[in-house]
Amino acid sequence: MYSLSVMFLLVGMTTMMSCKPEKKIIGKWKVTYSKGMDDDASLKGEIWTFKDNGKFVGDIWGGESAVTCNYAFDKKTLTLSGGDLDYDGNYYKGNCTITLNVDNLSKKEMSLSGKVVDKYYDKEDRYYDTDSWNVSFELEKK
């Protein structure tokens, strides 16, 4: 009887662990709807990849090359930061953080909405400014 109880406990724990929302996000997702990143360029059709090592790869600006950055996911919020979102241009440097609410997440679909915050400075760190805008995305699992 004790062995049977331990077996059921282990099976239950394994099942619960395999259903973690963090695991659902890993893989390739196709953007089916986007609003707010750049109103002139749609991200529709772009492929976003969430790797199991906490890295994100995908075009988030529309028409530009893919961005590689870090992502953090805590069941309700997805944050993209670091990597290519930290930049050092000819006249200014800065960093961008994208914080998204996970409105819906299933094995096949994901809906996100939130805010992009872009902070930038001049090369001497004398001038500081922030831009921010709202965004929303719908994606389907590839």
Secondary structure, DSSP 4 states (H G I P E B T S, - for coil): -HHHHHHHHHHHHHHHHHT-HHHHH-EEEEEEEEESS-TTS--TT-EEEE-TTSEEEE--SSSSPPEEEEEEE-SSEEEEESGGGEEE-SSEEEEEEEEEEEEEE-SSEEEEEEEEEEEEEETTS--EEEEEEEEEEEEEE-
